[in-house]
Amino acid sequence: MKIRYEEMFPHEFKLALSKNPIAYLPLGSIEYHGYHNALGLDSLKAWKICQLAAKKIGGVVFPPMYLGVDAWPDIDLQKYPNKQFDCYHIDAKLYQEVLDNYFYRIIRIGF
């Protein structure tokens, strides 16, 4: 049975929802993790963990959200040049609004 929402057909989604109405929303930002790691490492790890959980206990895994909140938005790029890769951050209040809206819609469709 499929677990990834974006790969499901409507009848597969209805079946998965009826078996176990758990939704997984992997979250993580895109940022520098060293030259040996992908910039999207946080989201990729969260996505894999969600998929492993869904395979084990059921549920539907939504596509990862490659967004985060930047703890140091105005840091000096001259002093910290790797900060240039941290481009998928948004304001904390806006991030909360996006998540609230996402969760509202997830609940609204039956989770």
GIMO-V918067 format. One record per residue. RES is the residue in one small letter. NEAR is the number of other C-alpha atoms within 8 Angstrom. Layout:
res=RES near=NEAR
res=RES near=NEAR
This chain:
res=m near=4
res=k near=8
res=i near=13
res=r near=11
res=y near=11
res=e near=6
res=e near=6
res=m near=11
res=f near=6
res=p near=6
res=h near=7
res=e near=10
res=f near=11
res=k near=8
res=l near=8
res=a near=15
res=l near=13
res=s near=7
res=k near=8
res=n near=8
res=p near=11
res=i near=9
res=a near=10
res=y near=10
res=l near=11
res=p near=13
res=l near=13
res=g near=15
res=s near=15
res=i near=17
res=e near=11
res=y near=11
res=h near=9
res=g near=5
res=y near=6
res=h near=5
res=n near=7
res=a near=8
res=l near=9
res=g near=11
res=l near=11
res=d near=10
res=s near=15
res=l near=10
res=k near=8
res=a near=12
res=w near=14
res=k near=8
res=i near=8
res=c near=12
res=q near=11
res=l near=8
res=a near=9
res=a near=13
res=k near=9
res=k near=6
res=i near=6
res=g near=12
res=g near=15
res=v near=15
res=v near=15
res=f near=11
res=p near=10
res=p near=12
res=m near=10
res=y near=11
res=l near=12
res=g near=12
res=v near=10
res=d near=8
res=a near=4
res=w near=5
res=p near=5
res=d near=4
res=i near=7
res=d near=6
res=l near=9
res=q near=5
res=k near=5
res=y near=8
res=p near=7
res=n near=8
res=k near=10
res=q near=7
res=f near=9
res=d near=11
res=c near=7
res=y near=10
res=h near=11
res=i near=10
res=d near=8
res=a near=7
res=k near=6
res=l near=8
res=y near=12
res=q near=8
res=e near=8
res=v near=8
res=l near=8
res=d near=8
res=n near=8
res=y near=8
res=f near=8
res=y near=8
res=r near=8
res=i near=10
res=i near=8
res=r near=7
res=i near=6
res=g near=7
res=f near=9
